Amino acid sequence: MAALSYGGLRAAFRLRAVKLACPCRISLALVSSRHFSIRLPVANPLSVAHEQRRHRRQRANLPSDKEGFLSACKRNDVGSAWEAYVTGAVAVDKYMLSALVALTGRRKRTALVRQLWRSVHEQGEPAPLDAHLSSDFITAFGSTESMAIASEVLAAARAAGCFNTRVCNSYLAATIRSWEVTDGCAGVEGKAAEAKAAQELLAQMMDGGAAPAADKFSIALGTALLGRSGQIDEARRLVEIAAARGLADTVVLNTLIAEAARAGEVQLALTTLRRMEEHGPAPNETSYNLRPPRDRASDGL
């Protein structure tokens, strides 16, 4: 084959395609009109500049102050809030951490919640563990069905001296949510173990020894927990004990009515309602308008 000059090459080949192989390089396909093709990878500085401009635009759209960060959390914009948090675009504090924990928990981003938990538990950053953060982490892990780590948070709160009624109540509520998402028989044994651990915590709260004393919200949560784990008689006894201690308010008794209806214990529900009418606390609109159990399967308190 005779050697071709540069001009001959230009005449013999024509450009058929330009394919982007990566952000900083392109591949030029020079295809012969009859015989063969040659591919020449070359640098593309225009592509590099484009990527740099794109990253600058992304950074420009990140929240730059606390209000913008919290606004991103309210919009459920996990991407913007998380990138602003980890890149230092905003100066984070405990309350912003709390908002991000709540956001990642709501959106069920388990890996992100765990990463935040490790930063606080192992490094104490950006703030040491306290009752407020403990409750937030327990709630988030309950939302992501990670009750084993929620139990770890509970133990860490006890060790850190921030083990109060709010933290315990958040654990009870997280257990209820974890129980409600059980699908048929799948995971029933694990959920039963979680419910048992929560009942032991509730018993300690009622005894007032190894755990903070229970309040009215604790009783309502305990009633729901016992009812939804199939222990409606235990729920009734808990309410009776609470009533003797002055802890059975309208919310507690409404919860008992709802759980009795859920379990098909119509007589218990009617008896509780009649007791409220005759001896108090006075029933409210909710007492007479509780929805059927099939419509409340995924509801919280």
VEXVEXKE-356885 format. One record per residue: residue in one letter; x, y, z of N, C-alpha, C, O in turn. Coordinates in steps of 0.2 Angstrom, whole numbers, plus 2048, in hexadecimal, padded with zeros to 3 digits. Example, Ala and Ser with C-alpha at 12.3 -4.5 7.8 and 13.67 -1.06 7.14 Angstrom:
2
A8427E482783E7EA8278427F08278477EF82A
S8407F58238447FB824840800827843806828
END
This chain:
301
M8047FA800800800800804806800809807804
A80380B7FC8078117FB806815801801816804
A80C81880380B81D809807823807807825801
L80382580C7FF82B80B80183180E804830814
S80183680B80383D80E7FD83F8137F883C814
Y7FF8448187FA84681C7F38488197EE84781B
G7F484C8137EF84E80F7EB84880C7E584880C
G7EF84280B7EB83C8087E783980D7E283780C
L7EA8398147E68368197DF83A81A7DA83781B
R7E084181A7DA84581B7D58438157CF843816
A7D784280F7D384080A7D083980A7CA838808
A7D483580D7D282E80D7CD82C8137C9827812
F7CD8308187C982E81E7C483481F7C683A81E
R7BF8328227BA8378257B883682C7B883082E
L7B683B82F7B483B8367AD8388367A883B834
R7AC83283A7A582F83A7A183084179B831841
A7A58308467A283184D7A78348527AD833851
V7A48378577A883A85D7A483786379F839864
K7A88338677A583086C7A88328737AE832873
L7A48348787A783687E7A88308827A482C884
A7AF82F8847B08298887B182A88F7AF826893
C7B28308917B38328987B283A8997B383D894
P7B283C89F7B184489F7B784889C7B684D89A
C7BD84589C7C384989A7C68468947CB849892
R7C38418917C683E88A7C183D8857BB83B887
I7C283D87F7BD83B87A7C18378757C7837875
S7BD8338717C082E86D7BD8308667B7830865
L7C28318617C083385A7C182D8567C682A856
A7BB82B8537BB82584E7BC8288477B782B844
L7C28268447C382883D7C28228397C681D83A
V7BD8228357BB81B8327BC81C82B7BA821827
S7BF8178287C08178217BA81681D7B581281F
S7B98198177B38188137B38118117AD80F80F
R7B880D8107B880680D7BB8018127B87FB812
H7C18028157C57FD8177C57FC81F7C37F7822
F7C78018237C980082A7C880782D7C780C82A
S7C88068347C780C8387CD80D83D7D080883F
I7CE81383F7D38158447D081984A7CC81E848
R7D18178507CE81B8567D481E85A7D981B85C
L7D382585A7D982885E7D682C8647D3831863
P7D882986A7D682D8707DA8338717E0833871
V7D68388727DA83F8737D78428797D184187B
A7DB84787C7D884B8827D38508807D485287A
N7CF8518847C98568827C985C8887C585B88C
P7CD8618877CD86688D7C686988D7C486C893
L7C28698887BB86C8897B786888E7B386B891
S7B886188D7B485D8927B685E8997B285E89E
V7BC85F89A7BF8618A17BC8678A47B98678A9
A7BC86C8A07B98738A27B18728A37AF8758A8
H7AE86E89F7A786D8A07A68698A77A186C8AB
E7AA8658A97A98618AF7AA8668B57A78668BA
Q7AF86A8B47B186F8BA7AB8748BB7A98768C0
R7A88768B57A287B8B679D8778B979987A8BD
R79B8718B779686D8BA79786D8C279286E8C6
H79D86B8C479E86A8CB79D8718CF79B8718D4
R79F8778CC79E87D8CF79787F8CF7958828D4
R79387D8CA78C87E8CB78987A8D078487D8D4
Q78B8748D17888708D778A8738DD7868738E2
R7908758DE7928788E478E87F8E678C8808EB
A78D8828E07898898E17828878E377F88C8E7
N77F8828E17788808E377887D8EA77287C8ED
L77E87B8EE77D8788F477B87E8F977D8848F8
P77887C8FF77788090477D883907782880908
S77D88A90878388D90A782890911787893914
D77C88F91477B89191B77688C91F77488891C
K77588D92577188992976A889926767883926
E76788E92576088F92276088B91C75B88791B
G76488B91776488891176488091276187C90F
F76987E91776A87791876387491B76186F919
L76087892075A87592375487591E75087191E
S75487A91974F87A91475087491074B87190D
A75687290E75786C90A75586690E75286190B
C75586691475386091874B86091874885B917
K74886691874186691873E864911739861911
R74286590C74086390574285C9047408598FF
N74485990974785290874C85190374C84C900
D7508569027558568FD75C853900760857903
V75C84C90176184990476884B90176D84C904
G76884B8FA76F84C8F77728538F87788538FA
S76E8588F877185F8F977385F901778862902
A76E85D90577085E90C77685A90E77A85C912
W77685390C77C84F90D78385290B78885290E
E78385490478985790178B85D90579185E906
A78686190778886790B78B866911790869914
Y78886091478B85E91B79285B91B79685D91F
V79385791679985391679F8579137A5856914
T79D85C90E7A286090B7A486790F7A986A90D
G7A18689147A286E9187A08749157A287A917
A79B87491179887A90E79487E913794884912
V79287B91878F87E91E79287C924795877925
A79388192979687F93079087B93478B87E936
V79187593578C87093878C87193F791873942
D78687094278687094978186A94B77F866947
K78086995277C86395477586395177285E94F
Y77286995076B86A94E76A868946766865944
M77086A94377086893C77186093B76E85D936
L77585E93F77685693F76F85394176E84E93E
S76C85594576585394776085394175D84E940
A76085893E75C85993875E85493275A85192F
L76585393176784E92C76684792E76484392A
V76684593576483F93775D83D93675B838933
A75984293775284193675084092F74C83C92D
L75484492A75284492375483D92075183A91D
T75A83B92275D83591F75982F92275882A91F
G75683092875282A92B74B82A927749825925
R74883092674283092274282D91B73E82A919
R74882F91874982C91174C82591174E82390C
K74D82291774F81B91875681A914757815911
R75A81F91676181F91376681C91976981F91C
T76581591A76881291F770813920772815925
A77381391A77A81391A77C81A91C78181B920
L77981F91B77A82691D77982792477D82A928
V77482492777282592E77882193277A824937
R77A81C92F78081893378681C93378A81C938
Q78781F92D78D82392D78D82993279282B935
L78782C93278783293778782F93E78B832942
W78582994078582694678C82594878E82694E
R79082294379782194579B82794679F82794B
S79A82C94379D83394479C83594B7A083894E
V79683494D79483795479783295979A83495E
H79582C95879782795D79E82595E7A1825964
E7A28259597A98249597AE82A9597B382995C
Q7AB82F9577B08359577AD83B95A7B084095B
G7A783B95C7A38409607A384795B7A384C95E
E7A28469557A284B95079B84B94C79984694B
P79885194B79A85794D79885995479985F956
A79585595879385695E79285096279184A95F
P79485096979384A96D78C84796D78784B96C
L78B84196F78583E97078184197678484197B
D77B84397577684597A76F84297976E83E974
A76B84497D76484197D76084297675D83E973
H76184997475E84B96E76084796875C844964
L76784696776A84296276883B96276783895D
S76883896876783196976083096775F82B963
S75B83496975483396675483395F75082F95C
D75783895C75783995575A83295175783094C
F75F83095476382A95075E82495175D82094D
I75B82395775781D95875181E95474F818951
T74E82395374882494F74A82394774781F944
A75082594575282493E75481D93D75281A938
F75781994275881294175280E94175180993E
G74D81094574680D94574380E93E74080993C
S74481493B74181593574481092F74180F92A
T74A80F93074E80B92B74E80392D75280092A
E74A80193274A7FB9347517F89377527F2935
S7547FC93A75B7FA93D75B7FA94475E7FE947
M7567F69477557F794E75C7F495275D7F6958
A7607F094F7667EE95376A7F495476D7F4959
I76B7F994F76F7FF95076B80395576F807959
A76580395576180895976280596076380A965
S7637FF9627657FC96876C7FE96A76D800970
E7707FF96577780196777780996977A80B96D
V77380D96577281496776F81496E772818972
L76A81097076781097776D80F97C76D812981
A77180997B77680897F77B80D98077E80F985
A77D81197A78281697B77F81C97E78381F982
A77881D97E77582398277682198977782698D
R77581B98B77581999277C81A99577D81D99A
A78181899178881999378A82099378E822997
A78782498F78982B98E785830994787836994
G78182C99777D83099C77783499A77583999D
C77583399477083799176A83299076683398B
F76982E99476382899375D82B99775D82A99D
N75982F99475383199774D82F99474D82A990
T74783199674082F99473F83098D73D82C989
R74283598A74183798374583297F74282F97A
V74B83098174E82B97D74B82497D74A820978
C74882298374581C98473E81C98073D81797C
N73B82198073582297C73682197473281E971
S73C82497273D82396B73F81C96973D81A964
Y74281896E74381196C73D80D96C73C809968
L73880F97073180B97072E80D96A72B808966
A72E81396872B81596172E81295B72B810957
A73581295B73880F956737807955736804950
T73680495B7347FD95B72D7FC95872C7F7954
I72880095A7227FF95772280094F71F7FC94C
R72680594D7268069457298009427277FE93D
S72E7FD9467327F794372D7F194372D7ED93E
W7297F19487247EB94871F7EC94271D7E793F
E71D7F29417177F393C7197F19357157F0931
V7207F29337227F092D7237E992B7257E7926
T7227E59307237DD92F71E7DB92A7187DC92B
D7207D892571C7D591F71B7CE92071F7CA91F
G7147CC9227127C69237177C29297177C592E
C7197BC92771D7B992C7257BA92C7297B8930
A7277BE92772E7C09267307C492B72E7C992D
G7367C292F7397C59347357C693A7367CA93F
V7307C293B72C7C29417307C194872F7C494D
E7347BC9477387BA94D73D7C094F73D7C1955
G7407C394A7447C994C7407CE94F7427D2953
K73A7D094C7367D594E7337D49557337D895A
A7327CD9577307CB95D7367CC9637347CF968
A73C7CB9607417CC9657427D49667447D696C
E7417D89617417DF96273C7E296773D7E696B
A7367DF9667307E196A7327DF9717307E2976
K7357D99727367D797973B7DB97C73A7DD982
A7407DE9797457E297B7427E997D7437EC983
A73D7EB97973A7F197B7357F09817357F5985
Q7327EB98272E7E99887327E998E7307EB993
E7387E698D73D7E699373E7EE99573F7EF99B
L7407F29907417F999273B7FC99573C80099A
L7357FB99272F7FE99572E7FB99C72C7FF9A1
A7307F599E72F7F39A57347F69A97327F89AF
Q73A7F79A773F7FB9AB73C8029AC73D8059B2
M7398059A773680C9A873180C9AD7308119B1
M72D8079AD7278079B272A8059B97278089BE
D72F8029BA7328009C07368079C37368089C9
G73880B9BE73C8119C074380F9C37458139C7
G74680A9C174C8089C47528099BF75580E9BF
A7538049BA7588049B67578099B075B80A9AB
A75180C9AF74F8109AA74B8169AC7498169B2
P74B81C9A97478219AB7408209AB73D81B9A8
A73C8239B07358229B17318239AB7338289A7
A72C81F9AA7288209A47238269A57218289AB
D72182999F71C82E99F71682C99C71682699A
K71183099A70B82F99770C82C99070982898D
F71183098D71382D986716826986715822981
S71A82598B71D81E98B71781998C718814989
I71281B99070D81699170981598A70780F989
A70881A98770481A98070881597B706811978
L70F81797B71381397771380B979713807975
G71480A97F71480398270D80098070D7FA97F
T70880398170180097F7017FE9786FF7F9976
A70380397470380196D7087FB96B7067F7967
L70E7FB96E7137F696D7107EF96F7117EA96B
L70D7EF97570A7E89777047E69737037E0971
G7007EB9716FA7E996D6FC7E79666FA7E2964
R7017EA9637037E895C7087E195C7097DF957
S70A7DF96270E7D99637097D496570C7CE967
G7027D59656FE7D09676FD7CE96E6FA7C9970
Q6FE7D39726FE7D397A6F97D897C6FB7DC980
I6F37D797A6EE7DC97C6EC7DC9836EA7E1986
D6EC7D69876EB7D698E6F07D99926EF7DD997
E6F77D998F6FC7DC9936FB7E49926FD7E8996
A6F97E698C6F87ED98B6F27F098F6F37F5992
R6ED7EC9906E87EE9956EB7EE99C6E97F39A0
R6EF7EA99E6F27EA9A56F67F09A66F67F39AB
L6FA7F19A16FE7F79A16FA7FE9A26FD8029A6
V6F57FE99E6F180499F6EE8059A66ED80A9A9
E6EC7FF9A96E97FF9B06EE8019B56ED8059B9
I6F57FF9B46FA8019B86FB8099B86FC80C9BC
A6FB80B9B16FC8129B06F78169B36F881C9B5
A6F18149B26EB8189B56EC8199BD6EA81E9BF
A6EE8139C06EF8149C76F48199C96F481C9CF
R6F981A9C46FE81F9C66FD8269C370182A9C3
G6F78279C06F582D9BD6F882E9B66F98349B4
L6FA8299B26FD82A9AC6F98289A66FB8289A0
A6F38269A76EE8249A26EA82A9A06E582B9A3
D6EC82E99B6E88339986E48319926E482B991
T6E183698F6DD8349896E08319836DE82C980
V6E78339826EB83097D6EC82897F6EC82497A
V6EE8279856EF8209876E981C9866EA816983
L6E381E9886DD81A9876DB8199806D881497E
N6DC81F97C6DA81E9756DF8199726DD81596D
T6E58189746EA8139716E780C9736E780896F
L6E580B9796E280597B6DC8039776DB7FD975
I6D88089766D28079726D480496B6D1800968
A6D98089686DB8069616DE7FF9616DD7FC95C
E6E27FE9666E57F79666E07F29676E17EC964
A6DB7F396B6D67EE96C6D27ED9666D07E7964
A6D07F29626CD7F195C6D17EE9576CF7E9953
R6D87EF9576DC7EC9526DC7E49546DD7E094F
A6DC7E295A6DC7DB95C6D57D895C6D57D295D
G6D07DC95A6CA7D995A6C67D89616C17D5961
E6C97DC9666C67DC96D6C17E196D6C37E6970
V6BB7E096A6B67E696A6B47E79716B37ED972
Q6B37E29756B07E497C6B57E89806B37ED984
L6BC7E797F6C17EB9836C17F29806C17F7984
A6C07F397A6C07FA9776BA7FD97A6BA80397C
L6B47FA97A6AE7FD97C6AE7FF9846AC804986
T6B17FA9886B17FB98F6B68019906B4805995
T6BB80198D6C080798E6BD80E98C6BE813990
L6B980E9876B68149856B081698A6B081C98C
R6AD81198D6A78129926AB8159986A881999B
R6B081299A6B48149A06B681C99F6B681F9A4
M6B881E9996BA8249986B48299996B582F99B
E6AF8279966A982B9976A682C99E6A48319A0
E6A78279A26A48279A96A982A9AE6A782D9B2
H6B08289AD6B582A9B26BA82E9B06BE8309B4
G6BB82F9A96C08339A76C782F9A66C78299A8
P6CC8329A26CB83899F6C68399996C5833996
A6C483E9986BE83F9936C083D98C6C683F98A
P6BC8399896BE8379826BE83D97D6BA84297F
N6C283D9786C18429736BF84096C6BD83A96C
E6BF8449676BD8429616C083B95E6BD83795B
T6C783B9606CA83595D6C882F9616C782995D
S6C582F9676C382996A6BD8269676BC820967
Y6B982A9636B38289606B48269586AF824955
N6BA8289566BB82894F6C182494D6C4826948
L6C381F9516C981B94F6C78179496C2814948
R6CC8179446CB81493E6CC80C93F6CF80A944
P6CA80893A6CA80193A6D27FF93A6D6803937
P6D37FA93D6DA7F793D6DE7F79376E47F8936
R6DA7F59316DD7F492B6DF7FA9286E47FA924
D6DC80092A6DE8069276E480A92B6E780F929
R6E58079316EA80A9366F18059366F580793A
A6F18019326F77FC9326FE7FF9327027FD936
S6FE80592E70580892E70580E93170A812930
D70081093670081693970581693F705811942
G70781C94170A81D94870581F94D6FF81E94B
L70882195270382395870182A9566FD82D95A
END
